[in-house]
C-alpha cells in the first residue's frame, strides 16, 4: 500500500510538472488577449455563421501552441470577451491538437505512418467543428457556464460601453460601485470596470498600468485554474495506480474493443498532447493504428485533467454533453478508419 501511495504521488508530481508550464503559457496568452488585443475589432471580424465560426475557432489553435492545460484560460477569455460560443468551443477542443508543436511531435513519433499524423489533424478538426456547431444553437452561453463566469459575462455585456452610451439593462440603473466586478479608480475619481472599460481607457492612457493589469490577471487566473489542475492531476494519478492497467489493455482484443480500450486509456493517463504521441508509440506493436488514432484524438480533448480544468468554465451537465459527443464521434471516425485503411 505504501508503495502504491508513493507511486501515485510520483505520477501526480509528474503530471503537474508536465502540465504547469503549458497552463502558464495559456494564462499568459489569455492575459495578452485581455490587455493587448482590441477585442471589439476581433469580434467584428469573426464570422457570425456558426460553421464558419467553428472553422475559425479550430484554426486559431494553430496560432497558440498550447495543450489541453493551456487552452482552458484562453477559451474562457474568449467567452468573457463576447466571442461566439462556436468559436470558443471549437478552440477548446481543437487547440490541443491543431498547433505546430503537437503536429511536429506527432510527425517525429510516427514518421513511418503519416496517415496517423494526417488522420489526427483531420479527425480533431472534424470533431471540433461538429460539436461547436451543435452548441452554437445555444445563442446565450451563460446557461452552460459556471454561475460566477456567467455573472461576469452578464456584467460585461450589461455595463456601459466604452463610448459612454448607457445600456438599457437592470445593471444600468444600479450605482456603479454596487455592481459586481473589479474596478479601478480612473480620472476624476470615476470608477472603471476592469472587464470592459479598463482596456480602452486606463490601459491605453497609462502604459505602466498595462503591465500591472497583465500581471494581476496572470496571478488571478493561475490561482483559479491551478487549484483545479491539482485536483484533476490527483484523480488521474490515483486511477492510474489503483486501477491495474492490464484490465484496460486486456479489452483490446479486436477492432471495436481496442478502440474503446485506447480511448479509455487516453482519458485515464491524461498525458499532455505535446508528448502523448511517444506514449502511444509504445503500443504500436500490440494495438491497431485506428486505436492509436483514437487515443491521439480523444485524449487531448477529453481526459480527467482537462475535464477538471473545464469545470472552471462549464457546468457538469455541459461536460457530460461534451464527453458523450466527443466519445461518439471519435469512435465512429476511428472505426471508419479501421475499415478503410
Buried (B, 14 or more C-beta within 10 A) or exposed (E): EEEEEEBBEEBBEEBBEBBBBBBBBBBBBBBBBBBEBEBEEBBEEBBEBBBBBBBBBBBBBBEBBBBBBBBBBBBBBBBBBBBBBBBBBBBBBBBBBBBEEBBBBBBEBBEEBEEBBBBBBBBBBBBBBBBBBBBBEBEEBBEBBBEEBBBBBBBBBBBBEBEEEEEEBEBEEEEBEEBEBBBBEBEEEEBBBBBBBBBBBBBEEBEEBBEBBBEEBBEEBBEBBBEBBBBBBBBBBBBBBEEEEEEBBEBBEEBBEBBBBBBBBBBBBBBBBBBBBBBBBEBBEEBBBBBBBBBBBBBBBBBBBBBBBBBBBBBEEBBEBBBEBBBEBBBEBBBEBBEEE
